[in-house]
Amino acid sequence: MTTQRRTMRLLAVALGTGGLLLGCGGGDSDPVASNILDAISTRADMVTGGDVLVKLRVAPSGDPARMVVELDGADVTAAFKSVGSDELNGLVTGLKDGANQLVAWQRGADGKAVAGSRTELKVTNHAITGPVFSGPQETPFYCQTHQFRLYDNGPFLTSAAIDLPCSVPTRVDYVYRTTGGAYAAYDPLAAAPGNLAVTVTSEGRTVPYIVRIETGTVNRAIYQIAMLADPKSAGTGYPSWNQRLVYSFGGGCSGGHYIQGSTTGGVLLDEALSRGFAVASASLNVYRNNCNDVLSAETAMMVKEKFIETYGPVRYTIGWGSSAGGIQQITTASNYPGILDGIIPRQSFPDLLQATVVNARLMLEYFNNHGAGLWTQEQLRLASGFGTFGQFNNNGGSNAVRYEAVPTRPGWPNAAWNSIVPVGVRYDPVLNPTGARPTFFDHNVNTYGKDANGFARRALDNVGVQYGLVALNAGQITKEQFLDLNEKIGGVDIDFNFTPSRTVADPMALRAAYQTGKITGGGGGLGLVPVLDVDETYNDYAVNGNVHLKFQHFSVRERVKKANGNADNYVMWSGAFGTSASAVGQALVAMDSWLANIAADRTSASVREKLIRNKPASLKDGCYKDGVFIEEDQFKGLTGTSNCNTLYPTASFPMEAAGGSLANDIIKCQLKPVNLTEYSVSFSAPEAARLNAIFPSGVCDWSKPGVEQAGLLATWLRYTGIGTYEAVK
């Protein structure tokens, strides 16, 4: 079975009964031939915390009033309430860890089961502290409830530090939006503040802007759920909630290891709350707390389950977040489809295996210590493809530190640690060689496995890469510069020390990176959700550089195009900042409209067909200038190639400047012999000999897939140990 077909099948059992995709192709309003039990707060095999919201669909020949539901032989029928003429929903509690059996049947006049009425559902329950599918939990691990503020200027979650598993009782607080646009504490027992704002939801309700915040812990993370709710209103339920959920992810990466985190991705989002959306997030959905896509997806799944069990099914869930918050949306949608029904990545990247920052560091080290007198800053910039020389310092400095293991390195940013992690447990190659290592790969060791030294295997490689090839062929650098750069560029060892030899990827790590979706392939679930990519910043020609470069947006879409034949589910907006910042809120409105159209499509068409044909006609590619939208296809280009590209031209990056593709999805290239006819310059015999000596095994053949490059093993992988994983059946 291909990965894409497997993904389509798994969408039928993925999250979300609140999930939009599950409603496609017939829909829950269609009659069923026989009684059916189904978990609607999460996957039945991935239930957490001892409870699950269950739906019982009753066949036309059945009688809902005479249905009986049992959990492992105990009658739990009382938990079920009618939600329609042929449907009962119930929150089943008291699940034991491991396998549980739910059985439903109709009681006949004789008190016995009516023939053919029996239906079963196996439910597998996991501890609320995790894990479910992410594998062995990271150690050491430090709780931060005492550093977590419930809201701006609010109290801390706990008054003192607590121990593992970092769990606290769930609590509820209220804040309100002031007429000045801030959030402040709200006392339900006091008179309404004079500066209490009102808002109009997407369903036309005019309500006081009071927000209920639920805070608790799941999966060793601190979660929060926010929604409009007036505690003084009569009645029950949450009438201001529009039945939609925004899931918020936070950015960062460096330092995101061994900690619970003291922030979420943010739940007091005016763009969402003011319109009636509920917002959820957790501390392990922030990459500066947890730079692990699998653990992030697992945490989002568990928080969403808790949300549905408390507030009821959601129509659909929309991903939200910038930078690494965009990465998490992309990897979650791709590798664990069903958690998110639509995504709005901003300042996005395809994934966190970013050779760009490593290459920037190598080129800057070369310039500073090997290329003196041979290069100008402008020439090295041309060789890299970057828009400014400042990109070397920004990308190769603080943004490459996620691969750094050494605590102090003269002239470079130190290995990133959160201060709560004791110095005594931190890795030091001399003082503590078995300590905790603060690198991206070690934090994701369940994916990559360990080498003979006990360090995480690495998927970094630059063997055969011809740095500055495009600039050489364009006549922008000399043959001597090209040869000297490639001769002395070197690589990095396991601790990120510079080495004269190039970096060689571990083959097992390479395989894992592709099989598990650590390198986003564009297939899996990513081609089956609506994507609205909003850049929110523009930094390609920033003097001091910035890691948020425009080519990254195009790399994601190029991968989707490669995997699906087109990227028709992928809309891009540029220039959404400054006077055009309101575009971010409009993106949520547009995504809501797109998802509503899909949900209303009850035909038997495929998920992708529905996805594409239900895109609103008004939702187009384009860019903003001073708040005005310019409708225009977005593509990577320089000034003069389009109106939007003239406003926001896209610079290149070192791997593309070495002949690689825009998709930037090859970690280790296949090699081919040096061929002098492929250069626009003529090499003398000594120069040719030198070139062959630099590349004794050959140079990158970018026309071929990378070494070990393949599609996902499957979506919804379960990690069974350090470096071991399997497809969920």
C-alpha positions in Angstrom: 0.0 0.0 0.0 1.4 3.4 -0.9 1.9 6.1 1.7 -0.8 8.2 0.1 -3.4 5.4 0.1 -2.5 4.5 3.6 -3.0 8.1 4.7 -6.4 8.2 3.0 -7.4 5.0 4.9 -6.0 6.3 8.2 -8.0 9.5 7.8 -11.1 7.4 8.4 -9.9 6.5 11.9 -7.9 9.7 12.7 -8.9 12.2 15.2 -11.6 14.4 15.1 -14.8 13.5 15.0 -14.6 16.9 15.4 -12.4 16.4 12.4 -13.6 17.8 9.2 -12.1 15.1 7.0 -14.0 12.4 8.8 -17.3 14.0 7.8 -16.6 13.7 4.1 -18.0 11.1 1.8 -21.5 10.4 3.0 -21.5 12.1 6.3 -22.8 11.3 9.7 -26.4 12.2 8.8 -26.6 9.2 6.4 -28.4 6.2 7.8 -26.3 3.2 8.9 -27.0 -0.4 8.1 -26.3 -1.5 11.6 -25.5 0.0 15.0 -22.1 1.6 15.2 -19.9 2.7 18.2 -17.2 5.2 17.5 -14.8 7.3 19.6 -15.3 11.0 18.8 -12.9 12.8 21.1 -9.8 11.0 19.8 -8.7 7.8 18.0 -10.1 4.7 19.8 -6.6 3.3 20.1 -5.1 6.5 21.5 -7.4 7.5 24.3 -5.9 9.2 27.4 -6.8 10.0 31.0 -9.4 7.2 31.6 -12.3 8.7 29.6 -13.5 9.0 26.1 -16.5 10.7 24.3 -18.3 8.0 22.3 -21.0 8.1 19.7 -23.6 5.4 19.2 -25.3 5.5 15.7 -28.5 3.5 15.7 -29.7 1.6 12.6 -33.1 2.6 11.2 -34.5 -0.7 12.4 -33.3 0.0 15.9 -34.7 1.8 18.9 -32.3 4.4 20.6 -34.4 4.3 23.8 -33.8 0.5 24.2 -30.0 0.6 23.5 -27.6 -0.7 26.2 -23.9 0.2 26.4 -21.5 -1.8 28.5 -17.8 -1.2 29.4 -16.0 -4.4 30.1 -19.4 -5.9 31.2 -20.5 -3.0 33.4 -23.6 -1.0 32.3 -22.7 2.6 31.3 -25.9 3.4 29.4 -26.7 6.2 31.8 -23.7 8.2 30.4 -25.4 8.4 27.0 -27.8 11.1 25.9 -29.7 11.6 22.7 -28.2 14.1 20.2 -30.5 13.3 17.3 -33.2 10.9 16.2 -30.6 8.1 15.6 -27.6 9.1 17.7 -26.5 8.9 21.3 -23.4 10.5 22.7 -21.8 9.6 26.1 -18.6 10.4 28.0 -17.5 7.0 29.2 -15.3 7.1 32.3 -13.4 4.6 34.3 -11.3 3.2 31.6 -8.4 1.1 32.7 -4.9 1.5 31.2 -4.6 -0.7 28.2 -7.4 -2.4 26.3 -11.1 -1.8 27.1 -14.1 -3.3 25.4 -17.3 -1.2 24.7 -20.3 -3.2 23.6 -23.7 -1.8 22.6 -26.9 -3.8 21.9 -30.6 -3.3 21.8 -32.7 -4.9 24.6 -35.7 -6.8 23.3 -39.1 -7.2 24.9 -37.7 -10.4 26.6 -34.8 -8.5 28.1 -32.3 -10.2 25.8 -30.3 -8.7 23.0 -32.1 -8.3 19.7 -30.4 -10.4 17.1 -27.9 -8.5 14.9 -28.0 -5.4 17.2 -24.6 -6.0 18.9 -21.7 -3.7 18.0 -18.3 -3.5 19.7 -15.5 -1.0 20.0 -12.0 -1.7 21.4 -10.6 1.3 23.3 -7.0 1.5 24.3 -6.4 3.9 27.2 -3.1 5.6 28.1 -1.9 7.6 31.1 -2.7 11.3 31.0 1.0 11.9 31.6 1.9 10.1 28.3 3.4 8.9 26.2 0.9 7.6 23.6 3.0 7.3 20.4 6.1 9.4 20.9 8.2 6.7 22.6 10.3 6.8 25.8 10.0 10.1 27.5 13.1 12.4 27.8 15.2 12.4 30.9 16.2 14.5 32.7 13.0 16.6 32.6 12.3 19.8 34.6 8.8 21.1 35.6 8.1 24.8 35.3 4.6 25.3 36.7 6.1 27.8 39.2 7.3 29.9 36.3 4.1 29.7 34.2 1.9 32.8 34.4 -1.8 32.1 33.8 -2.1 35.3 31.8 -0.1 38.5 31.5 0.6 39.9 34.9 -1.4 37.1 36.4 -0.4 34.6 39.1 1.9 31.7 38.6 0.3 28.2 38.1 2.0 27.0 41.3 3.8 28.9 44.1 6.7 26.5 44.1 8.5 24.0 41.9 6.9 20.6 41.6 8.3 17.2 40.7 7.6 14.8 37.9 5.3 14.1 36.2 4.7 17.9 36.5 0.9 17.4 37.0 -1.4 20.0 38.6 -5.2 20.1 39.2 -7.2 21.8 36.5 -8.3 25.3 37.2 -10.5 28.0 35.6 -9.8 31.8 35.5 -11.4 34.7 33.7 -10.0 37.7 31.9 -11.7 40.4 29.9 -10.7 42.5 26.9 -10.6 46.2 27.7 -11.8 48.9 25.4 -8.1 49.8 25.1 -7.3 46.4 23.6 -5.6 44.7 26.5 -6.6 41.7 28.7 -7.1 42.1 32.4 -8.2 39.9 35.3 -12.0 39.5 35.6 -13.8 38.9 38.9 -17.1 37.1 38.3 -18.4 38.3 41.7 -17.7 42.0 41.1 -19.6 44.5 39.0 -18.7 44.5 35.3 -15.7 46.8 34.6 -16.5 50.1 32.9 -13.9 49.4 30.2 -15.3 45.9 29.3 -15.3 45.6 25.5 -18.0 43.8 23.5 -17.4 41.7 20.4 -19.5 40.3 17.6 -18.8 36.6 16.8 -18.7 35.0 13.4 -22.3 33.8 14.1 -23.5 37.4 14.7 -23.8 37.2 18.5 -22.9 40.5 20.3 -21.4 39.5 23.7 -19.3 40.9 26.4 -15.6 40.2 25.7 -15.0 37.9 28.7 -12.7 34.9 28.3 -12.7 31.7 30.2 -9.2 30.2 30.6 -8.9 26.5 31.6 -5.4 25.5 32.7 -4.1 22.0 33.4 -1.5 19.4 32.5 -1.3 16.6 30.0 1.6 14.7 28.7 3.9 16.5 31.2 2.9 19.8 29.4 0.9 22.7 30.7 -2.1 23.3 28.5 -4.6 26.2 28.2 -8.0 26.5 26.6 -9.6 29.9 26.1 -13.1 30.8 24.9 -15.7 33.5 25.2 -17.9 32.8 28.2 -19.8 35.1 30.6 -19.8 33.4 34.0 -22.8 35.6 35.0 -25.0 34.4 32.2 -27.9 32.1 33.1 -28.0 28.6 31.7 -25.3 26.2 30.8 -23.0 25.6 27.9 -21.0 28.0 25.9 -23.4 29.8 23.5 -20.7 32.3 22.4 -18.4 29.5 21.1 -18.8 29.1 17.3 -18.0 25.3 17.5 -14.6 25.8 15.9 -11.1 25.4 17.5 -7.9 27.2 16.8 -4.8 25.3 17.9 -1.9 27.6 18.5 1.8 26.6 18.2 4.8 28.6 19.3 8.2 29.2 17.8 11.9 28.9 18.7 14.0 25.7 18.9 17.3 26.4 20.5 17.1 25.6 24.2 13.9 23.6 23.7 15.2 20.5 25.5 14.6 18.7 28.8 11.9 21.2 30.0 8.2 21.5 30.5 8.2 25.1 29.4 6.7 28.2 31.0 4.7 29.4 28.0 2.1 28.1 25.5 1.8 29.1 21.9 -0.7 31.8 23.1 -4.4 31.4 23.7 -5.4 35.0 24.2 -5.6 35.5 20.4 -7.9 38.4 19.6 -8.2 37.4 16.0 -9.8 34.2 17.1 -11.5 34.9 20.4 -13.3 38.0 19.2 -14.9 35.9 16.4 -16.1 33.2 18.8 -13.4 30.6 18.1 -12.0 28.6 21.0 -8.2 28.6 21.3 -6.0 25.8 22.7 -2.3 25.3 23.1 0.3 23.7 25.4 3.8 24.3 26.6 5.2 21.4 24.5 3.7 22.9 21.4 6.3 25.7 21.7 9.6 24.7 20.0 11.6 26.9 22.4 10.4 24.5 25.1 10.2 21.3 23.0 11.9 21.1 19.6 10.3 17.7 18.8 7.6 17.4 16.1 6.3 14.0 17.3 5.9 15.1 20.9 4.2 18.3 19.7 1.7 16.3 17.6 1.0 13.9 20.5 0.5 16.8 22.9 -1.9 18.5 20.5 -3.9 15.3 20.1 -4.2 14.9 23.9 -5.2 18.5 24.4 -7.8 18.3 21.7 -9.2 15.1 23.2 -9.6 16.9 26.6 -11.2 19.8 24.8 -13.8 17.7 23.1 -14.6 15.7 26.2 -15.2 18.9 28.1 -16.9 21.2 25.6 -18.2 18.8 22.9 -17.3 18.0 19.3 -15.7 20.7 17.1 -16.7 21.4 13.5 -13.0 21.7 12.6 -9.6 22.6 14.0 -7.4 25.2 12.5 -3.6 25.3 13.0 -2.1 28.7 13.9 1.4 29.9 14.6 4.6 31.6 13.2 8.1 30.3 12.5 8.5 27.0 14.3 4.8 27.4 15.1 4.4 27.1 11.3 6.7 24.1 11.1 4.6 22.2 13.7 1.5 22.8 11.7 3.1 21.5 8.6 4.7 18.4 10.2 1.5 17.6 12.2 -0.7 17.9 9.2 1.7 15.8 7.1 2.6 13.0 9.6 -0.5 12.9 11.9 -3.4 13.8 9.7 -6.7 14.4 11.4 -5.4 16.5 14.3 -5.6 19.7 12.2 -8.2 20.2 9.5 -6.6 23.3 8.0 -3.4 25.2 8.7 -2.2 28.8 8.5 1.6 28.7 8.9 3.3 32.1 9.1 7.0 32.8 8.7 7.1 29.1 7.7 9.8 26.5 7.1 9.3 23.0 5.7 10.9 21.4 8.8 13.8 21.8 11.2 16.5 19.8 9.3 17.8 23.0 7.9 21.2 22.7 6.2 20.9 26.4 5.5 22.1 27.4 8.9 24.9 24.8 9.0 26.1 25.9 5.5 26.0 29.6 6.7 28.2 28.7 9.6 30.7 26.8 7.5 31.0 29.5 5.0 31.4 32.2 7.6 34.1 30.1 9.4 35.8 29.7 6.1 35.7 33.5 5.4 36.9 34.4 8.8 39.8 31.9 9.1 40.7 30.6 5.6 39.7 33.0 2.9 41.3 36.2 4.1 42.5 38.4 1.3 40.8 36.2 -1.3 37.2 37.3 -0.9 35.1 40.3 -0.3 31.9 40.1 1.7 29.9 40.7 -1.4 31.6 37.9 -3.3 30.9 35.4 -0.5 27.3 36.6 -0.4 27.0 35.9 -4.1 28.5 32.4 -3.6 25.9 31.7 -0.9 22.9 33.1 -2.8 21.9 35.1 0.3 20.5 38.6 -0.1 22.9 40.2 2.4 26.1 39.3 4.2 24.3 39.7 7.5 22.5 36.4 6.8 25.8 34.6 7.5 25.9 35.9 11.1 22.2 35.4 11.8 21.7 32.0 10.2 25.2 30.6 11.0 25.3 32.1 14.5 22.4 32.0 16.8 20.2 29.9 14.5 22.7 27.2 14.0 23.1 26.7 17.8 20.4 24.1 17.8 23.1 21.6 16.6 25.6 22.9 19.1 26.7 20.5 21.9 29.7 22.3 23.3 28.8 24.6 26.2 31.3 27.4 25.2 32.9 28.0 21.9 35.0 31.1 21.4 33.6 33.4 18.8 30.3 31.6 18.5 27.0 31.5 20.4 27.1 29.0 23.3 25.0 25.8 23.4 21.5 26.9 24.3 20.2 25.9 27.7 17.2 26.9 29.7 18.5 28.1 33.1 16.3 25.7 34.9 18.4 22.8 33.7 21.2 22.3 36.3 24.7 22.9 35.0 25.7 19.6 36.6 23.6 17.5 34.2 24.7 19.3 31.0 27.0 17.6 28.6 30.6 18.7 28.5 33.0 16.8 26.3 35.6 16.9 29.1 33.8 17.5 32.4 30.6 15.6 31.8 30.9 13.5 28.6 27.7 11.4 29.5 25.6 14.4 30.3 22.4 15.6 28.6 23.2 17.0 25.1 21.4 20.2 24.0 21.2 19.3 20.3 18.2 18.9 18.0 19.2 15.4 17.1 19.7 14.3 20.8 16.3 15.8 21.7 14.8 13.7 18.8 16.8 10.6 19.7 13.6 8.4 19.5 13.6 9.0 15.8 17.4 8.9 15.0 18.6 6.4 17.5 22.1 6.4 19.1 25.5 5.7 17.8 28.2 3.6 19.5 29.2 6.6 21.7 25.6 7.0 23.0 25.1 10.2 21.0 22.1 10.7 18.7 22.8 9.8 15.0 22.8 12.8 12.7 21.3 13.5 9.3 23.8 16.2 8.3 25.9 15.9 5.2 27.8 18.1 2.7 29.9 15.6 0.8 29.9 16.5 -2.9 28.3 19.9 -2.5 29.9 22.4 -4.8 29.6 25.7 -2.8 29.3 28.7 -5.1 28.7 26.7 -8.3 26.0 29.0 -9.6 28.1 32.1 -8.9 31.1 30.5 -10.7 29.1 29.7 -13.8 27.6 33.3 -13.7 31.1 34.8 -13.6 30.5 36.3 -10.2 33.4 34.6 -8.5 36.7 33.3 -9.8 37.9 29.7 -10.3 40.4 30.2 -7.5 37.8 31.4 -5.1 35.5 28.4 -6.1 38.4 25.9 -5.6 39.6 27.4 -2.4 36.2 27.6 -0.8 35.4 24.0 -1.6 38.9 22.8 -0.7 38.7 24.4 2.8 35.0 24.5 3.7 35.2 21.3 5.8 32.4 20.2 8.0 31.4 19.6 11.6 31.8 16.7 14.0 29.3 15.2 16.4 29.8 18.1 18.8 29.7 20.7 16.0 33.4 21.4 16.1 34.8 22.4 12.7 36.7 19.7 10.9 38.9 19.8 7.7 36.9 17.0 6.3 33.3 17.2 5.2 30.3 16.1 7.3 29.1 12.6 6.5 25.5 11.7 7.5 24.7 8.6 9.4 22.8 6.3 7.0 20.3 5.1 9.7 19.6 8.8 10.6 19.1 9.6 6.9 16.6 6.8 6.5 14.8 7.8 9.6 14.5 11.4 8.6 12.6 10.5 5.5 10.6 7.6 6.8 9.3 9.5 9.8 8.6 12.8 8.0 11.3 14.7 9.9 12.0 15.9 6.3 8.6 17.0 5.1 7.9 15.3 1.9 4.8 17.0 0.8 2.8 13.8 0.8 1.2 12.1 3.8 -1.6 14.4 5.0 -0.1 17.7 3.8 -1.8 17.4 0.4 -5.1 16.6 2.1 -5.6 19.8 4.1 -6.2 23.5 3.1 -3.0 25.5 3.6 -2.9 29.3 3.7 0.7 30.3 3.9 1.2 33.9 5.2 4.7 35.3 5.3 4.1 38.0 8.0 7.7 39.2 7.7 10.1 40.0 4.9 13.9 39.7 5.7 15.6 38.5 2.5 17.6 41.7 2.3 17.8 42.6 6.0 21.2 44.1 6.7 21.7 42.1 9.9 20.0 39.0 8.4 17.1 36.8 9.6 16.4 33.1 9.6 12.9 33.8 8.2 13.7 33.8 4.5 11.1 33.8 1.8 12.5 30.8 -0.1 11.4 28.6 2.8 7.7 29.2 1.9 8.3 28.2 -1.7 10.2 25.1 -0.6 7.2 23.8 1.3 4.9 24.4 -1.7 7.4 22.8 -4.1 7.4 19.6 -2.0 3.6 19.5 -2.0 3.7 20.0 -5.8 6.2 17.2 -6.2 4.2 14.7 -4.1 0.7 15.5 -5.4 1.2 16.8 -9.0 0.1 20.3 -8.1 -0.2 22.5 -5.0 -3.8 23.6 -5.6 -4.5 23.2 -1.8 -1.7 25.7 -1.0 -2.5 29.4 -1.1 0.3 32.0 -0.4 0.0 35.6 0.8 3.0 37.9 0.9 3.5 41.3 2.5 1.2 40.6 5.5 2.9 42.9 7.9 3.1 46.6 8.8 0.0 48.4 7.5 -1.2 45.0 6.1 -1.0 43.2 9.4 -4.8 42.8 9.5 -4.3 40.2 6.8 -3.4 37.7 9.5 -6.9 37.9 11.0 -8.4 37.8 7.5 -6.5 34.6 6.9 -8.5 33.0 9.7 -11.8 34.2 8.1 -10.7 32.8 4.8 -9.7 29.4 6.2 -13.0 29.2 8.1 -14.9 29.8 4.8 -12.8 27.2 3.0 -13.4 24.5 5.7 -17.1 25.3 6.0 -17.4 24.7 2.2 -15.7 21.4 2.5 -17.8 20.3 5.5 -20.9 21.1 3.5 -19.8 18.9 0.6 -21.6 15.6 1.3 -20.6 13.9 -2.0 -18.5 10.8 -2.4 -15.6 12.7 -4.0 -12.1 12.1 -2.6 -10.8 14.2 0.2 -8.4 16.1 -2.2 -11.1 16.7 -4.8 -13.3 18.2 -2.1 -10.5 20.2 -0.8 -9.6 21.8 -4.1 -13.1 22.4 -5.5 -14.4 24.0 -2.3 -11.7 26.6 -2.1 -13.5 29.9 -2.1 -13.4 31.6 -5.5 -12.1 34.8 -3.8 -9.2 33.0 -2.1 -6.2 33.6 -4.4 -2.5 33.9 -4.2 -1.3 37.4 -3.8 0.6 40.1 -1.9 -0.2 43.1 0.2 1.2 46.6 -0.2 0.1 49.2 2.3 -3.0 47.2 3.1 -4.1 46.7 -0.5 -4.2 43.1 -1.8 -2.6 42.4 -5.2 -4.0 39.2 -6.7 -1.1 37.4 -8.4 0.4 33.9 -8.5 3.3 33.7 -6.0 6.5 32.2 -7.3 10.2 32.6 -6.4 11.7 35.4 -8.4 13.7 38.6 -8.3 12.7 42.2 -8.9 10.9 42.7 -12.3 9.6 39.1 -12.6 6.2 40.1 -11.2 4.5 42.9 -9.2 4.8 41.0 -6.0 8.4 39.9 -6.6 9.3 43.5 -7.3 7.9 44.4 -3.9 9.3 41.3 -2.1 12.1 39.6 -4.2 13.2 36.2 -3.1 16.9 35.6 -2.6 18.6 32.2 -2.8 20.3 30.0 -0.3 23.6 28.0 -0.2 22.3 24.7 -1.3 20.4 26.2 -4.3 23.5 28.2 -5.0 25.4 24.9 -5.2 23.0 23.6 -7.9 20.3 22.1 -5.6 16.6 22.5 -6.1 14.1 24.9 -4.6 12.4 22.0 -2.8 15.6 21.7 -0.7 14.7 18.2 0.4 17.9 16.4 -0.2 20.1 15.8 2.9 22.8 13.8 1.3 23.2 13.9 -2.5 24.0 11.1 -4.8 27.4 11.6 -6.5 28.6 11.7 -10.1 32.1 12.1 -11.5 33.4 15.6 -12.1 32.6 16.6 -15.7 34.5 19.6 -16.9 31.9 20.2 -19.7 29.3 21.1 -17.1 31.1 24.3 -16.1 30.9 27.6 -17.9 34.6 28.2 -17.2 37.6 26.3 -18.5 39.8 24.6 -16.0 43.5 24.1 -16.7 45.0 20.7 -16.2 46.3 21.6 -12.7 43.0 23.2 -11.8 41.1 20.1 -13.0 43.4 17.9 -11.0 42.8 20.0 -8.0 39.0 19.9 -8.5 39.1 16.1 -8.7 41.2 16.0 -5.5 38.6 18.2 -3.7 35.8 15.8 -4.8 37.5 12.4 -5.0 34.1 10.6 -4.8 32.4 12.9 -7.2 30.1 15.9 -7.0 26.3 16.2 -6.2 24.0 14.9 -8.9 20.9 17.0 -8.1 18.9 15.3 -10.9 18.6 12.2 -8.7 16.8 11.7 -5.4 19.0 12.0 -2.3 20.6 9.0 -0.6 17.9 7.1 1.3 15.3 9.6 0.1 11.9 8.1 0.0 8.4 8.8 1.1 6.9 8.3 4.6 6.9 4.8 5.9 3.3 5.7 7.0 1.4 8.4 8.7 0.6 7.9 12.4 3.9 6.2 13.4 4.4 4.8 16.9 7.8 5.0 18.4 8.6 1.8 20.3 12.1 2.6 21.6 15.2 4.6 20.9 15.5 4.7 17.2 12.6 2.2 16.6 9.2 2.9 15.2 6.4 1.2 13.4 3.2 2.0 11.5 0.1 2.1 13.6 -2.2 -0.7 12.3 
